[in-house]
Amino acid sequence: MQELVGSLAAFLTTVAFVPQAYKIYKTNQTKDLSLSLFLIFSSGVFMWLIYGIMIKDFPIMIANTITLFLSLYILYKKISIDKIEKSI
């Protein structure tokens, strides 16, 4: 039961970023996103990934690798779009 709950939690928190990443991909807009939130969040997810590697927990490693990828994509788009908008 513990593993089921943990796996479901990992799945839901990972999938939660898919709609945001998809919306950014389709609209190319990030003006309402907080840069500091995604910087802090990405750092936290990276630390969870390191933790998962240290304790050799495959579900933690997979979930946080995917979440980190989505979060870094959003962060990259936020920084690059803000840079373009400031130069206009």
N, CA, C and O atoms as CSV, one atom per row, in Angstrom:
chain,resi,resn,atom,element,x,y,z
A,1,MET,N,N,0.824,-1.196,0.000
A,1,MET,CA,C,0.000,0.000,0.000
A,1,MET,C,C,0.871,1.266,0.000
A,1,MET,O,O,0.546,2.250,-0.664
A,2,GLN,N,N,1.970,1.228,0.744
A,2,GLN,CA,C,2.873,2.380,0.794
A,2,GLN,C,C,3.417,2.711,-0.590
A,2,GLN,O,O,3.450,3.872,-0.999
A,3,GLU,N,N,3.836,1.683,-1.294
A,3,GLU,CA,C,4.410,1.894,-2.619
A,3,GLU,C,C,3.368,2.423,-3.600
A,3,GLU,O,O,3.686,3.245,-4.458
A,4,LEU,N,N,2.145,1.963,-3.481
A,4,LEU,CA,C,1.065,2.436,-4.343
A,4,LEU,C,C,0.794,3.919,-4.101
A,4,LEU,O,O,0.671,4.698,-5.047
A,5,VAL,N,N,0.703,4.298,-2.842
A,5,VAL,CA,C,0.464,5.706,-2.497
A,5,VAL,C,C,1.622,6.574,-2.982
A,5,VAL,O,O,1.399,7.638,-3.559
A,6,GLY,N,N,2.852,6.130,-2.754
A,6,GLY,CA,C,4.026,6.881,-3.201
A,6,GLY,C,C,4.091,7.007,-4.714
A,6,GLY,O,O,4.418,8.070,-5.242
A,7,SER,N,N,3.783,5.931,-5.402
A,7,SER,CA,C,3.793,5.961,-6.870
A,7,SER,C,C,2.715,6.874,-7.416
A,7,SER,O,O,2.949,7.615,-8.371
A,8,LEU,N,N,1.532,6.827,-6.817
A,8,LEU,CA,C,0.442,7.707,-7.254
A,8,LEU,C,C,0.792,9.168,-6.990
A,8,LEU,O,O,0.530,10.029,-7.830
A,9,ALA,N,N,1.377,9.452,-5.841
A,9,ALA,CA,C,1.800,10.818,-5.516
A,9,ALA,C,C,2.850,11.303,-6.511
A,9,ALA,O,O,2.767,12.429,-7.002
A,10,ALA,N,N,3.821,10.473,-6.804
A,10,ALA,CA,C,4.867,10.835,-7.767
A,10,ALA,C,C,4.268,11.088,-9.145
A,10,ALA,O,O,4.630,12.055,-9.815
A,11,PHE,N,N,3.364,10.231,-9.562
A,11,PHE,CA,C,2.722,10.390,-10.867
A,11,PHE,C,C,1.943,11.700,-10.942
A,11,PHE,O,O,2.095,12.459,-11.899
A,12,LEU,N,N,1.116,11.966,-9.942
A,12,LEU,CA,C,0.280,13.172,-9.964
A,12,LEU,C,C,1.100,14.457,-9.911
A,12,LEU,O,O,0.807,15.404,-10.641
A,13,THR,N,N,2.123,14.504,-9.059
A,13,THR,CA,C,2.915,15.735,-8.971
A,13,THR,C,C,3.765,15.945,-10.220
A,13,THR,O,O,4.092,17.081,-10.563
A,14,THR,N,N,4.119,14.879,-10.891
A,14,THR,CA,C,4.869,14.994,-12.145
A,14,THR,C,C,3.959,15.446,-13.275
A,14,THR,O,O,4.292,16.371,-14.016
A,15,VAL,N,N,2.818,14.798,-13.405
A,15,VAL,CA,C,1.873,15.098,-14.484
A,15,VAL,C,C,1.268,16.499,-14.328
A,15,VAL,O,O,0.803,17.084,-15.306
A,16,ALA,N,N,1.272,17.030,-13.118
A,16,ALA,CA,C,0.701,18.353,-12.875
A,16,ALA,C,C,1.368,19.439,-13.721
A,16,ALA,O,O,0.743,20.460,-14.006
A,17,PHE,N,N,2.602,19.241,-14.119
A,17,PHE,CA,C,3.319,20.247,-14.900
A,17,PHE,C,C,3.104,20.123,-16.399
A,17,PHE,O,O,3.447,21.037,-17.149
A,18,VAL,N,N,2.550,19.024,-16.841
A,18,VAL,CA,C,2.332,18.824,-18.279
A,18,VAL,C,C,1.393,19.881,-18.868
A,18,VAL,O,O,1.726,20.443,-19.911
A,19,PRO,N,N,0.238,20.183,-18.259
A,19,PRO,CA,C,-0.629,21.213,-18.848
A,19,PRO,C,C,0.044,22.580,-18.967
A,19,PRO,O,O,-0.151,23.281,-19.960
A,20,GLN,N,N,0.833,22.961,-17.965
A,20,GLN,CA,C,1.517,24.261,-18.020
A,20,GLN,C,C,2.565,24.280,-19.119
A,20,GLN,O,O,2.652,25.242,-19.881
A,21,ALA,N,N,3.356,23.231,-19.204
A,21,ALA,CA,C,4.382,23.153,-20.245
A,21,ALA,C,C,3.740,23.147,-21.629
A,21,ALA,O,O,4.242,23.794,-22.548
A,22,TYR,N,N,2.647,22.430,-21.781
A,22,TYR,CA,C,1.940,22.377,-23.071
A,22,TYR,C,C,1.370,23.743,-23.434
A,22,TYR,O,O,1.457,24.167,-24.587
A,23,LYS,N,N,0.789,24.430,-22.460
A,23,LYS,CA,C,0.232,25.764,-22.707
A,23,LYS,C,C,1.327,26.732,-23.154
A,23,LYS,O,O,1.122,27.516,-24.081
A,24,ILE,N,N,2.463,26.682,-22.512
A,24,ILE,CA,C,3.583,27.546,-22.897
A,24,ILE,C,C,4.051,27.192,-24.303
A,24,ILE,O,O,4.336,28.078,-25.108
A,25,TYR,N,N,4.128,25.907,-24.596
A,25,TYR,CA,C,4.533,25.446,-25.929
A,25,TYR,C,C,3.580,25.986,-27.000
A,25,TYR,O,O,4.025,26.442,-28.053
A,26,LYS,N,N,2.275,25.934,-26.733
A,26,LYS,CA,C,1.282,26.364,-27.718
A,26,LYS,C,C,1.187,27.888,-27.832
A,26,LYS,O,O,1.061,28.408,-28.940
A,27,THR,N,N,1.245,28.613,-26.709
A,27,THR,CA,C,1.018,30.057,-26.730
A,27,THR,C,C,2.303,30.874,-26.752
A,27,THR,O,O,2.288,32.039,-27.150
A,28,ASN,N,N,3.409,30.281,-26.333
A,28,ASN,CA,C,4.688,30.982,-26.216
A,28,ASN,C,C,4.576,32.195,-25.293
A,28,ASN,O,O,5.212,33.223,-25.527
A,29,GLN,N,N,3.762,32.068,-24.242
A,29,GLN,CA,C,3.585,33.151,-23.281
A,29,GLN,C,C,3.845,32.653,-21.863
A,29,GLN,O,O,3.389,31.581,-21.463
A,30,THR,N,N,4.593,33.466,-21.116
A,30,THR,CA,C,4.934,33.104,-19.729
A,30,THR,C,C,4.819,34.288,-18.783
A,30,THR,O,O,5.307,34.226,-17.654
A,31,LYS,N,N,4.183,35.364,-19.223
A,31,LYS,CA,C,4.194,36.602,-18.439
A,31,LYS,C,C,3.600,36.460,-17.037
A,31,LYS,O,O,3.989,37.200,-16.133
A,32,ASP,N,N,2.675,35.533,-16.838
A,32,ASP,CA,C,2.044,35.375,-15.527
A,32,ASP,C,C,2.751,34.368,-14.623
A,32,ASP,O,O,2.287,34.102,-13.514
A,33,LEU,N,N,3.854,33.812,-15.080
A,33,LEU,CA,C,4.592,32.843,-14.272
A,33,LEU,C,C,5.651,33.540,-13.429
A,33,LEU,O,O,6.252,34.528,-13.852
A,34,SER,N,N,5.863,33.017,-12.249
A,34,SER,CA,C,6.865,33.562,-11.344
A,34,SER,C,C,8.224,32.915,-11.614
A,34,SER,O,O,8.384,31.702,-11.475
A,35,LEU,N,N,9.186,33.731,-11.996
A,35,LEU,CA,C,10.541,33.238,-12.233
A,35,LEU,C,C,11.140,32.663,-10.956
A,35,LEU,O,O,11.749,31.593,-10.988
A,36,SER,N,N,10.976,33.356,-9.835
A,36,SER,CA,C,11.559,32.878,-8.581
A,36,SER,C,C,10.946,31.541,-8.161
A,36,SER,O,O,11.656,30.681,-7.639
A,37,LEU,N,N,9.657,31.353,-8.375
A,37,LEU,CA,C,9.038,30.068,-8.041
A,37,LEU,C,C,9.688,28.941,-8.819
A,37,LEU,O,O,10.030,27.909,-8.241
A,38,PHE,N,N,9.865,29.121,-10.122
A,38,PHE,CA,C,10.425,28.045,-10.933
A,38,PHE,C,C,11.917,27.839,-10.683
A,38,PHE,O,O,12.412,26.724,-10.849
A,39,LEU,N,N,12.642,28.876,-10.290
A,39,LEU,CA,C,14.040,28.699,-9.895
A,39,LEU,C,C,14.141,27.867,-8.623
A,39,LEU,O,O,14.928,26.923,-8.547
A,40,ILE,N,N,13.340,28.226,-7.631
A,40,ILE,CA,C,13.355,27.498,-6.358
A,40,ILE,C,C,12.820,26.085,-6.550
A,40,ILE,O,O,13.401,25.126,-6.041
A,41,PHE,N,N,11.721,25.950,-7.279
A,41,PHE,CA,C,11.126,24.636,-7.496
A,41,PHE,C,C,12.087,23.709,-8.235
A,41,PHE,O,O,12.265,22.556,-7.841
A,42,SER,N,N,12.706,24.206,-9.301
A,42,SER,CA,C,13.650,23.384,-10.062
A,42,SER,C,C,14.819,22.934,-9.190
A,42,SER,O,O,15.285,21.800,-9.303
A,43,SER,N,N,15.288,23.821,-8.326
A,43,SER,CA,C,16.371,23.457,-7.403
A,43,SER,C,C,15.919,22.364,-6.442
A,43,SER,O,O,16.665,21.422,-6.173
A,44,GLY,N,N,14.707,22.489,-5.929
A,44,GLY,CA,C,14.167,21.477,-5.024
A,44,GLY,C,C,14.002,20.127,-5.700
A,44,GLY,O,O,14.339,19.093,-5.123
A,45,VAL,N,N,13.486,20.135,-6.919
A,45,VAL,CA,C,13.311,18.888,-7.666
A,45,VAL,C,C,14.670,18.256,-7.956
A,45,VAL,O,O,14.815,17.036,-7.886
A,46,PHE,N,N,15.661,19.078,-8.280
A,46,PHE,CA,C,17.012,18.558,-8.497
A,46,PHE,C,C,17.541,17.872,-7.238
A,46,PHE,O,O,18.164,16.813,-7.315
A,47,MET,N,N,17.289,18.481,-6.085
A,47,MET,CA,C,17.731,17.881,-4.824
A,47,MET,C,C,16.991,16.571,-4.552
A,47,MET,O,O,17.593,15.622,-4.049
A,48,TRP,N,N,15.698,16.500,-4.875
A,48,TRP,CA,C,14.955,15.242,-4.744
A,48,TRP,C,C,15.547,14.170,-5.652
A,48,TRP,O,O,15.646,13.006,-5.264
A,49,LEU,N,N,15.936,14.561,-6.846
A,49,LEU,CA,C,16.558,13.613,-7.772
A,49,LEU,C,C,17.866,13.081,-7.183
A,49,LEU,O,O,18.116,11.876,-7.212
A,50,ILE,N,N,18.691,13.971,-6.655
A,50,ILE,CA,C,19.948,13.562,-6.028
A,50,ILE,C,C,19.661,12.616,-4.855
A,50,ILE,O,O,20.330,11.595,-4.693
A,51,TYR,N,N,18.674,12.964,-4.054
A,51,TYR,CA,C,18.282,12.121,-2.928
A,51,TYR,C,C,17.868,10.730,-3.414
A,51,TYR,O,O,18.286,9.720,-2.846
A,52,GLY,N,N,17.051,10.682,-4.459
A,52,GLY,CA,C,16.623,9.401,-5.016
A,52,GLY,C,C,17.793,8.563,-5.499
A,52,GLY,O,O,17.814,7.345,-5.323
A,53,ILE,N,N,18.764,9.225,-6.110
A,53,ILE,CA,C,19.976,8.521,-6.559
A,53,ILE,C,C,20.764,8.001,-5.359
A,53,ILE,O,O,21.251,6.871,-5.369
A,54,MET,N,N,20.883,8.830,-4.333
A,54,MET,CA,C,21.650,8.437,-3.147
A,54,MET,C,C,21.050,7.222,-2.451
A,54,MET,O,O,21.782,6.353,-1.977
A,55,ILE,N,N,19.717,7.157,-2.389
A,55,ILE,CA,C,19.092,6.022,-1.695
A,55,ILE,C,C,18.682,4.920,-2.671
A,55,ILE,O,O,18.094,3.910,-2.282
A,56,LYS,N,N,19.008,5.140,-3.952
A,56,LYS,CA,C,18.735,4.150,-5.003
A,56,LYS,C,C,17.245,3.797,-5.082
A,56,LYS,O,O,16.869,2.627,-5.155
A,57,ASP,N,N,16.405,4.852,-5.065
A,57,ASP,CA,C,14.954,4.665,-5.154
A,57,ASP,C,C,14.497,5.033,-6.564
A,57,ASP,O,O,14.394,6.209,-6.914
A,58,PHE,N,N,14.227,4.010,-7.360
A,58,PHE,CA,C,13.902,4.194,-8.771
A,58,PHE,C,C,12.673,5.084,-8.994
A,58,PHE,O,O,12.742,5.974,-9.842
A,59,PRO,N,N,11.551,4.897,-8.285
A,59,PRO,CA,C,10.404,5.783,-8.501
A,59,PRO,C,C,10.721,7.261,-8.232
A,59,PRO,O,O,10.260,8.136,-8.965
A,60,ILE,N,N,11.495,7.536,-7.194
A,60,ILE,CA,C,11.874,8.930,-6.906
A,60,ILE,C,C,12.765,9.468,-8.020
A,60,ILE,O,O,12.617,10.619,-8.429
A,61,MET,N,N,13.678,8.654,-8.509
A,61,MET,CA,C,14.567,9.094,-9.587
A,61,MET,C,C,13.786,9.392,-10.865
A,61,MET,O,O,13.996,10.430,-11.491
A,62,ILE,N,N,12.893,8.494,-11.253
A,62,ILE,CA,C,12.129,8.675,-12.498
A,62,ILE,C,C,11.204,9.874,-12.394
A,62,ILE,O,O,11.199,10.733,-13.276
A,63,ALA,N,N,10.424,9.939,-11.329
A,63,ALA,CA,C,9.471,11.035,-11.171
A,63,ALA,C,C,10.172,12.391,-11.176
A,63,ALA,O,O,9.708,13.332,-11.819
A,64,ASN,N,N,11.278,12.488,-10.465
A,64,ASN,CA,C,11.961,13.773,-10.372
A,64,ASN,C,C,12.767,14.107,-11.626
A,64,ASN,O,O,12.983,15.284,-11.915
A,65,THR,N,N,13.209,13.116,-12.364
A,65,THR,CA,C,13.849,13.383,-13.655
A,65,THR,C,C,12.839,13.997,-14.617
A,65,THR,O,O,13.137,14.986,-15.287
A,66,ILE,N,N,11.654,13.417,-14.684
A,66,ILE,CA,C,10.614,13.938,-15.577
A,66,ILE,C,C,10.157,15.316,-15.117
A,66,ILE,O,O,10.022,16.232,-15.929
A,67,THR,N,N,9.917,15.464,-13.815
A,67,THR,CA,C,9.492,16.761,-13.283
A,67,THR,C,C,10.552,17.823,-13.517
A,67,THR,O,O,10.228,18.957,-13.871
A,68,LEU,N,N,11.816,17.469,-13.324
A,68,LEU,CA,C,12.902,18.425,-13.552
A,68,LEU,C,C,12.947,18.843,-15.012
A,68,LEU,O,O,13.129,20.024,-15.308
A,69,PHE,N,N,12.786,17.904,-15.925
A,69,PHE,CA,C,12.770,18.226,-17.343
A,69,PHE,C,C,11.646,19.220,-17.655
A,69,PHE,O,O,11.878,20.219,-18.336
A,70,LEU,N,N,10.443,18.956,-17.168
A,70,LEU,CA,C,9.308,19.855,-17.413
A,70,LEU,C,C,9.542,21.220,-16.776
A,70,LEU,O,O,9.278,22.252,-17.392
A,71,SER,N,N,10.035,21.222,-15.549
A,71,SER,CA,C,10.279,22.474,-14.843
A,71,SER,C,C,11.373,23.298,-15.521
A,71,SER,O,O,11.253,24.518,-15.629
A,72,LEU,N,N,12.434,22.638,-15.974
A,72,LEU,CA,C,13.508,23.367,-16.661
A,72,LEU,C,C,13.050,23.891,-18.015
A,72,LEU,O,O,13.487,24.960,-18.442
A,73,TYR,N,N,12.178,23.156,-18.694
A,73,TYR,CA,C,11.607,23.656,-19.951
A,73,TYR,C,C,10.824,24.935,-19.685
A,73,TYR,O,O,10.988,25.924,-20.399
A,74,ILE,N,N,9.972,24.922,-18.657
A,74,ILE,CA,C,9.177,26.104,-18.306
A,74,ILE,C,C,10.107,27.248,-17.903
A,74,ILE,O,O,9.897,28.387,-18.319
A,75,LEU,N,N,11.111,26.966,-17.114
A,75,LEU,CA,C,12.082,27.978,-16.677
A,75,LEU,C,C,12.822,28.569,-17.872
A,75,LEU,O,O,12.981,29.786,-17.966
A,76,TYR,N,N,13.271,27.717,-18.777
A,76,TYR,CA,C,13.972,28.185,-19.977
A,76,TYR,C,C,13.065,29.108,-20.798
A,76,TYR,O,O,13.488,30.183,-21.221
A,77,LYS,N,N,11.825,28.685,-21.017
A,77,LYS,CA,C,10.900,29.509,-21.799
A,77,LYS,C,C,10.618,30.828,-21.086
A,77,LYS,O,O,10.559,31.875,-21.731
A,78,LYS,N,N,10.443,30.794,-19.779
A,78,LYS,CA,C,10.190,32.007,-19.007
A,78,LYS,C,C,11.346,32.991,-19.172
A,78,LYS,O,O,11.119,34.171,-19.440
A,79,ILE,N,N,12.566,32.525,-19.016
A,79,ILE,CA,C,13.736,33.407,-19.125
A,79,ILE,C,C,13.892,33.927,-20.544
A,79,ILE,O,O,14.109,35.123,-20.740
A,80,SER,N,N,13.788,33.058,-21.533
A,80,SER,CA,C,14.008,33.487,-22.919
A,80,SER,C,C,12.907,34.408,-23.421
A,80,SER,O,O,13.194,35.372,-24.132
A,81,ILE,N,N,11.665,34.139,-23.074
A,81,ILE,CA,C,10.565,35.008,-23.519
A,81,ILE,C,C,10.630,36.350,-22.811
A,81,ILE,O,O,10.418,37.386,-23.442
A,82,ASP,N,N,10.920,36.357,-21.507
A,82,ASP,CA,C,11.066,37.632,-20.785
A,82,ASP,C,C,12.189,38.465,-21.373
A,82,ASP,O,O,12.062,39.685,-21.484
A,83,LYS,N,N,13.276,37.831,-21.746
A,83,LYS,CA,C,14.419,38.542,-22.344
A,83,LYS,C,C,14.022,39.191,-23.658
A,83,LYS,O,O,14.369,40.342,-23.921
A,84,ILE,N,N,13.301,38.458,-24.472
A,84,ILE,CA,C,12.830,38.995,-25.763
A,84,ILE,C,C,11.878,40.150,-25.545
A,84,ILE,O,O,11.985,41.179,-26.211
A,85,GLU,N,N,10.939,39.990,-24.611
A,85,GLU,CA,C,9.943,41.050,-24.353
A,85,GLU,C,C,10.591,42.318,-23.800
A,85,GLU,O,O,10.125,43.421,-24.083
A,86,LYS,N,N,11.645,42.176,-23.026
A,86,LYS,CA,C,12.333,43.347,-22.479
A,86,LYS,C,C,13.115,44.099,-23.552
A,86,LYS,O,O,13.319,45.308,-23.447
A,87,SER,N,N,13.549,43.381,-24.579
A,87,SER,CA,C,14.341,44.023,-25.627
A,87,SER,C,C,13.466,44.701,-26.677
A,87,SER,O,O,13.968,45.442,-27.523
A,88,ILE,N,N,12.174,44.452,-26.624
A,88,ILE,CA,C,11.281,45.067,-27.625
A,88,ILE,C,C,10.879,46.458,-27.207
A,88,ILE,O,O,10.133,47.125,-27.923
